[in-house]
Amino acid sequence: MTPESILTQPPRVLTSAQRQRYFDTGFLAAEGLIPADWLARLIALSNEFLEASKAHSASNEAFDLGPAHRPDKPHVRRLRALVDRHPDFWRFAAESVLADVAADLVGPDVKFHSSKLNYKWPGPGEVVKWHQDIPAWPHTNYSPVTLGIYLEDTPPARGPLTCIPGSHTGPIFVHRDDAGKWTGSLHDRDVATLDHARAQDLPGPIGTVVAINCRTVHASRANATDRVRPVALYVYSSADAFAWMPAPTPTSRTGAIVRGKPATVAHLDPTPCPVPPDWSQEGYGSIYTAQRRETRDAAD
Ligand SMILES: O=C(O)CCC(=O)C(=O)O
């Protein structure tokens, strides 16, 4: 569906102004949408998994562990394929208000794509560089949206998501170095073209939902506080968007319709999109392993 046709549908949870802002700028931060009981459940699960990570010394299908990870001091950068980690992570994706937020932004027929929980630990080493999401998981159109839920208060100093307004209608950048190797981030020469002065932080209290269109150029700075910044990230698209390359981190639910009905006709947007590596052959570590040029073995 196009933004124009999505906006003809009645809103479910977002205001018309919020929806319009998302389509105008490519992103949105909305407070107070997630019920307290869901928030408490997500936080409890996150804490359980951080505790469980202490039993692991290397990354695996569940945990992307940073170099400082130790049993007594977990350094989990990412909990992977969240919906396969616990049934409640999937129930949240499919049954909670989150899927209605997605419907407001992609249209009434909503397809689930992927999920993860990113941590950003205090200190200088946890910067996420400028990137777009769609080059990692291209679809036939640009409806995919990432919905992030902050599981801690996320003031500007705690490394909130930061977006370039309007970049969702600009170029789709090749996320590779000059040798053609996937980097998960914009090339320096493309970063130089960004209007950094217009970048907007998306801080917010615990439970804030940030919505980022798949073409929006975004990043996050280091966490300058003394508390971790967890954000659960769920990706949805309109049902008429079809992934045309294997997903980097497929889940057992990838492709599931969570609102409305499956598409019988694909929507094909003519805007060209760079081709990512074939993750089903190459394997995928995480944005951290790619941006820091860690080897796949280190990611595993
Ligand atoms: O966790 C973050 O700060 C950034 C997450 C992000 O942009 C991503 O994983 O694509």
The ligand as a Tripos MOL2 file, in Angstrom:
@<TRIPOS>MOLECULE
LIG
   10     9     1     0     0
SMALL
NO_CHARGES

@<TRIPOS>ATOM
      1 O1         19.9590   -0.3850   19.1600 O.co2     1 LIG1
      2 C1         20.2200    0.6630   18.5520 C.2       1 LIG1
      3 O2         20.5680    1.6750   19.1220 O.co2     1 LIG1
      4 C2         20.1230    0.7380   17.0490 C.3       1 LIG1
      5 C3         19.3710   -0.3800   16.4800 C.3       1 LIG1
      6 C4         19.3080   -0.3680   15.0050 C.2       1 LIG1
      7 O3         19.2510    0.6490   14.3690 O.2       1 LIG1
      8 C5         19.2770   -1.6630   14.3170 C.2       1 LIG1
      9 O4         19.4740   -2.7020   14.9650 O.co2     1 LIG1
     10 O5         19.0760   -1.6440   13.0820 O.co2     1 LIG1
@<TRIPOS>BOND
     1     1     2 2
     2     2     3 1
     3     2     4 1
     4     4     5 1
     5     5     6 1
     6     6     7 2
     7     6     8 1
     8     8     9 2
     9     8    10 1
@<TRIPOS>SUBSTRUCTURE
     1 LIG1         1 GROUP 0 **** ****
